[in-house]
Amino acid sequence: MAVFNDEEQQRIRSAIESAEKNTSGQIRVCIEKTCSEDVLDRSAKYFHQLDMHKTRLRNGVLIYVATVDRKFAIIGDAGINKVVPDNFWDDTKEQMLNQFKYGNLVEGIVTGLTIAGDKLKQYFPHQSDGSNEISDDVAFMDGE
């Protein structure tokens, strides 16, 4: 699935690395063309498939985007949901949507990653013994 070229993928990966520098939170981006079910259900499916729920502090975040269907979601693991307000991701989603409206898919994702990293550091600051528990590569799915 050639949604992004190599340079765009590297830009997203660099944004993930940058976002994770100040937090112990683990962030991943998942992309597919179509989403055949509720976007939150689909995101949750991939959250588990990508082992996002296996972080030590249960502080994984998945940014999911279905490019053709123009759907996206941000979901966090139990450790995050336990300590943040219900509308924690609303501003992040709004800022991403502002980019997506103009066809700026990569910029929207990078914006979301930057904001997510800033928000996560408030609740999950970087730990000196922390490691990168989840791959920073973009996960491309088939969209069954």
C-alpha positions in Angstrom: 0.0 0.0 0.0 1.8 3.1 -1.2 -0.1 5.8 0.7 3.1 7.6 1.7 6.4 7.7 0.0 9.7 7.0 1.9 10.3 10.6 2.7 6.7 11.0 4.1 7.1 7.8 6.2 10.4 9.0 7.6 8.8 12.4 8.5 6.0 10.5 10.4 8.6 8.3 12.1 10.7 11.3 13.1 7.6 13.0 14.6 6.9 9.8 16.6 10.5 9.7 17.9 10.3 13.4 18.7 7.0 13.1 20.5 8.3 10.2 22.6 11.4 12.0 23.7 9.7 13.8 26.6 7.2 11.1 27.6 7.2 7.4 28.5 4.1 7.1 26.4 4.3 5.0 23.3 2.7 6.3 20.1 2.0 4.5 16.8 0.4 5.4 13.5 -1.8 2.9 11.7 -3.0 3.6 8.1 -5.3 1.7 5.8 -7.4 2.8 2.8 -10.9 1.7 4.0 -12.6 1.2 7.3 -15.5 -1.3 7.0 -16.8 -0.8 10.6 -17.1 1.9 13.3 -13.8 3.8 13.4 -13.3 3.3 17.1 -14.0 -0.4 16.9 -11.5 -0.7 14.0 -8.9 1.4 15.9 -9.3 -0.9 19.0 -8.8 -4.0 16.8 -5.5 -2.7 15.5 -4.5 -1.4 18.9 -4.5 -5.0 20.2 -3.2 -6.5 17.0 -0.2 -4.1 17.2 0.4 -5.0 20.9 -0.2 -1.4 22.0 -1.8 -2.8 25.2 1.5 -4.4 26.2 3.4 -1.4 27.4 4.7 -1.4 31.0 2.6 1.6 32.0 -0.4 0.9 29.7 0.3 4.2 28.1 0.2 3.4 24.4 -1.6 5.7 21.9 -2.7 4.8 18.4 -3.5 7.3 15.7 -5.6 5.5 13.1 -6.4 6.9 9.7 -8.5 5.3 6.9 -7.4 7.4 3.9 -10.1 6.6 1.3 -13.0 6.6 3.8 -11.7 9.8 5.4 -12.0 8.5 9.0 -9.6 8.7 11.8 -9.4 8.2 15.6 -7.0 8.5 18.4 -7.2 5.9 21.2 -5.2 5.5 24.4 -4.7 2.5 26.6 -6.1 2.0 30.1 -3.3 3.7 31.9 -3.9 6.9 30.0 -7.7 6.8 30.1 -7.5 6.3 33.9 -5.8 9.7 34.5 -6.9 12.0 31.7 -10.2 13.9 31.2 -12.8 12.4 28.8 -12.2 15.0 26.1 -8.4 14.6 26.3 -8.0 13.9 22.6 -10.6 16.4 21.2 -8.2 19.3 20.6 -5.7 16.9 19.0 -8.3 15.5 16.7 -9.5 19.1 15.8 -6.0 20.2 14.9 -5.5 17.1 12.7 -8.9 17.7 11.0 -7.9 21.2 10.2 -5.0 19.8 8.1 -6.9 16.9 6.7 -9.6 19.2 5.3 -7.1 20.7 2.9 -5.6 17.4 1.9 -2.6 17.7 4.2 -2.6 14.1 5.4 1.1 13.9 6.5 1.0 17.3 8.1 -2.2 16.4 10.0 -0.6 13.2 11.3 2.6 15.0 12.3 0.5 17.7 14.0 -1.4 15.0 15.9 1.8 13.3 17.0 3.3 16.6 18.2 0.3 17.5 20.3 -0.1 13.9 21.6 3.5 13.9 22.8 3.1 17.3 24.5 -0.1 16.1 26.3 1.3 12.8 27.3 4.4 14.3 29.0 2.1 16.0 31.5 0.9 12.6 32.7 3.7 10.3 31.7 7.0 12.1 31.8 10.0 10.5 30.2 11.8 8.0 32.5 15.5 7.6 32.5 15.1 3.8 32.4 12.4 4.0 29.7 12.8 2.2 26.5 11.0 2.3 23.2 8.5 -0.5 23.7 6.6 -0.1 20.4 7.9 0.2 16.9 7.9 3.8 15.5 7.2 2.5 12.0 3.9 3.3 10.3 1.7 0.2 10.3 0.0 -0.3 7.0 -3.1 -2.5 7.1 -5.1 -4.1 4.3 -8.6 -2.7 5.1 -10.6 -5.9 4.9 
